[in-house]
Amino acid sequence: MKVCVFGAGNMGARITEVFLTNGHEVTMLDVKQEFIDRGVKTITNDLSFLVKKEKMTEEKKNELLASLKTSLDRKAAADADFIMEVILERMDLKKELLQELDQICPAHTIFGSNTSALSITEMAASVPNRADKVIGCHFFNPAQIMKLVEVTRAIQTSDETFQAAFDLMASLGKTPVSVNEGPGFVVNRILIPMMNEAMGIVADGIASPADIDVAMQLGAGMKSGPLHTADLVGHDVNLAIMETLYRETGDPKYRPHPLMRKMVRAGWLGVKTGKGFFEYDENGKEIVK
């Protein structure tokens, strides 16, 4: 299958990697060459790690990297069977991309979005002639490791599109779950408000970030505590999701905590900036003081 992944950031690169290592012909696109180069480096580092762990041969790594195509030109999607949109979490940018691809891609192309909370139905409405071929395929970070994909129907999504996307995700070694669109889908509807509440506990001086995470790991069986998870996701993403939940539902329980807004304004976004509730080195490893 010919797959085009739009977005070479952390998630886009890892999703590209998933398709690449499962035998698909993949093109990774972004708006700047430096973004693409960074994405290729991410994939290379991941594959080199597999080689080091003897889970992949050096020859296979080189073969995969040689087969990976990259481009700055959206027309590279002219023969794509499946599109994965992994760009910034902004509805206007996603609509603009889908509308341009609608003019480029063949009629059979399925448009998948990795959005973590935005409306798939609204995206589908922006391409009315193929709204039935738009679907959410929400991977989780790190995408090359995490098994879950939320396969989310827009109200317009056809049964055929849903089944094709669901089966494709399963063929990648993922565990897809069926979701009818709703704000935050399933995981983020539960997870992000929990992170928001944990931030409130920090702000109220009730417990330290480290102790909150230990408490939830040992008391609630979490593999990673809510604040380490929030740092991994990125507080800009967390804020965008909370704002979507609040806007879509009008329920005050989804109001973003002021501490979340403050950290985003400071640029303390978590792992990707080296500082959130914890500090991280350039490889994303926590610096323990």
VEXDO-810080 format. One line per 3 residues: number of its first residue (from 1); for each residue x negated, y, z negated of C-alpha. Coordinates in steps of 0.02 Angstrom, whole numbers, plus 50000, padded with zeros to 5 digits. Example, Ala and Ser with C-alpha at 12.3 -4.5 7.8 and 13.67 -1.06 7.14 Angstrom:
BEGIN
1) 49385 49775 49610 | 49316 49947 49643
***
This chain:
BEGIN
1) 50000 50000 50000 | 49940 50176 50040 | 49949 50282 49882
4) 49914 50467 49861 | 49883 50535 49687 | 49902 50723 49670
7) 49799 50786 49524 | 49621 50733 49479 | 49624 50779 49296
10) 49609 50653 49155 | 49778 50571 49189 | 49769 50586 49378
13) 49596 50508 49386 | 49645 50364 49273 | 49806 50331 49369
16) 49703 50333 49529 | 49588 50207 49446 | 49735 50093 49404
19) 49794 50089 49585 | 49616 50072 49650 | 49572 49923 49540
22) 49733 49835 49590 | 49693 49832 49775 | 49784 49984 49843
25) 49718 50107 49970 | 49707 50266 49868 | 49678 50450 49906
28) 49655 50569 49760 | 49694 50753 49795 | 49677 50916 49702
31) 49664 51102 49739 | 49477 51122 49705 | 49328 51013 49748
34) 49260 51033 49571 | 49419 50953 49503 | 49402 50808 49624
37) 49217 50786 49580 | 49262 50781 49395 | 49396 50652 49429
40) 49277 50541 49528 | 49152 50554 49384 | 49286 50497 49262
43) 49327 50345 49369 | 49142 50306 49394 | 49109 50312 49207
46) 49256 50197 49172 | 49200 50069 49301 | 49021 50079 49239
49) 49086 50039 49065 | 49172 49884 49133 | 49010 49832 49215
52) 48917 49856 49051 | 49046 49747 48963 | 49027 49617 49101
55) 49209 49635 49151 | 49162 49694 49326 | 49011 49669 49438
58) 48905 49813 49499 | 48948 49759 49677 | 49135 49770 49642
61) 49115 49942 49562 | 49020 50007 49713 | 49149 49930 49830
64) 49293 50015 49739 | 49207 50185 49733 | 49164 50172 49918
67) 49347 50138 49959 | 49413 50286 49859 | 49465 50431 49971
70) 49479 50610 49913 | 49548 50767 49994 | 49595 50948 49969
73) 49718 50938 50113 | 49896 50885 50071 | 49915 50821 50249
76) 49812 50672 50192 | 49979 50606 50127 | 50051 50596 50303
79) 50050 50405 50302 | 50075 50375 50115 | 50194 50240 50054
82) 50194 50302 49875 | 50156 50472 49800 | 50104 50496 49618
85) 50120 50677 49563 | 50008 50712 49413 | 49990 50901 49423
88) 50019 51035 49291 | 50177 51017 49187 | 50267 51160 49274
91) 50430 51134 49366 | 50395 51270 49495 | 50230 51190 49546
94) 50306 51016 49554 | 50450 51075 49663 | 50332 51168 49779
97) 50225 51012 49800 | 50374 50898 49832 | 50449 51018 49959
100) 50286 51027 50056 | 50265 50838 50049 | 50443 50818 50111
103) 50384 50897 50274 | 50227 50790 50282 | 50273 50614 50225
106) 50368 50481 50321 | 50549 50445 50276 | 50510 50288 50177
109) 50387 50371 50057 | 50434 50362 49873 | 50393 50515 49768
112) 50341 50469 49591 | 50311 50598 49454 | 50207 50572 49297
115) 50298 50712 49207 | 50312 50681 49020 | 50473 50777 48991
118) 50532 50881 49141 | 50692 50838 49233 | 50670 50711 49374
121) 50846 50758 49432 | 50793 50940 49456 | 50640 50885 49553
124) 50745 50771 49663 | 50867 50913 49699 | 50723 51013 49774
127) 50708 50885 49915 | 50892 50847 49953 | 50858 50747 50110
130) 50762 50616 50010 | 50823 50645 49832 | 50861 50459 49821
133) 50675 50422 49838 | 50617 50526 49688 | 50580 50438 49525
136) 50482 50461 49363 | 50335 50347 49328 | 50267 50408 49163
139) 50099 50329 49118 | 50020 50350 48946 | 49847 50410 48899
142) 49724 50328 48930 | 49815 50264 49084 | 49688 50131 49129
145) 49715 50048 48958 | 49891 50086 48899 | 50017 49959 48962
148) 50179 50059 48956 | 50256 50152 49103 | 50426 50236 49084
151) 50514 50214 49251 | 50642 50353 49245 | 50791 50373 49360
154) 50854 50541 49418 | 51041 50545 49440 | 51006 50536 49629
157) 50881 50392 49624 | 50938 50242 49725 | 50934 50065 49657
160) 50812 50019 49796 | 50690 50157 49745 | 50703 50112 49562
163) 50670 49927 49594 | 50524 49963 49711 | 50443 50078 49582
166) 50479 49959 49438 | 50403 49812 49531 | 50253 49916 49584
169) 50215 49965 49404 | 50229 49783 49350 | 50109 49732 49489
172) 49980 49852 49415 | 49978 49750 49255 | 50088 49876 49165
175) 50245 49846 49064 | 50380 49956 49142 | 50536 50003 49045
178) 50696 50065 49126 | 50747 50241 49075 | 50894 50350 49127
181) 50837 50530 49127 | 50856 50625 48964 | 50747 50759 48883
184) 50580 50682 48833 | 50634 50512 48900 | 50603 50382 48762
187) 50429 50391 48689 | 50406 50579 48686 | 50583 50607 48622
190) 50525 50515 48465 | 50336 50541 48462 | 50314 50728 48495
193) 50437 50785 48359 | 50345 50670 48238 | 50182 50758 48283
196) 50271 50925 48260 | 50327 50872 48086 | 50150 50817 48042
199) 50089 50991 48091 | 50219 51064 47973 | 50148 50959 47831
202) 49974 51028 47869 | 50042 51206 47875 | 50131 51183 47708
205) 49969 51126 47627 | 50045 50960 47574 | 49904 50850 47643
208) 49751 50861 47755 | 49758 50804 47937 | 49648 50654 47896
211) 49756 50601 47749 | 49916 50622 47849 | 49848 50506 47983
214) 49788 50376 47858 | 49958 50382 47773 | 50050 50348 47936
217) 49927 50214 47989 | 49938 50116 47827 | 50116 50162 47780
220) 50202 50155 47950 | 50088 50036 48047 | 50028 50165 48173
223) 49869 50118 48265 | 49821 50301 48276 | 49895 50434 48163
226) 50008 50572 48231 | 49876 50709 48227 | 49739 50608 48312
229) 49870 50561 48442 | 49921 50744 48461 | 49738 50791 48489
232) 49724 50654 48621 | 49880 50708 48714 | 49832 50893 48707
235) 49924 51028 48612 | 49967 51122 48771 | 50059 50967 48830
238) 50138 50941 48659 | 50201 51120 48659 | 50271 51105 48835
241) 50366 50947 48786 | 50435 51022 48626 | 50492 51176 48721
244) 50578 51066 48849 | 50666 50965 48713 | 50721 51125 48625
247) 50780 51209 48785 | 50872 51057 48853 | 50960 51007 48693
250) 50976 51171 48598 | 50945 51070 48440 | 50838 51165 48311
253) 50754 51003 48256 | 50653 51017 48416 | 50587 51193 48381
256) 50397 51194 48404 | 50306 51228 48241 | 50216 51397 48241
259) 50053 51307 48201 | 50066 51216 48369 | 50087 51381 48460
262) 49942 51458 48363 | 49824 51315 48409 | 49870 51328 48593
265) 49838 51516 48589 | 49668 51484 48509 | 49624 51357 48643
268) 49613 51218 48513 | 49697 51091 48624 | 49618 50934 48552
271) 49500 50809 48633 | 49490 50899 48800 | 49425 51060 48721
274) 49323 50978 48582 | 49431 51048 48443 | 49605 51016 48378
277) 49647 50950 48207 | 49481 50859 48221 | 49320 50895 48318
280) 49254 50795 48466 | 49093 50781 48565 | 49081 50799 48754
283) 49126 50616 48775 | 49286 50635 48675 | 49219 50544 48523
286) 49269 50615 48355 | 49132 50705 48259 | 49144 50641 48081
289) 49080 50764 47953
***
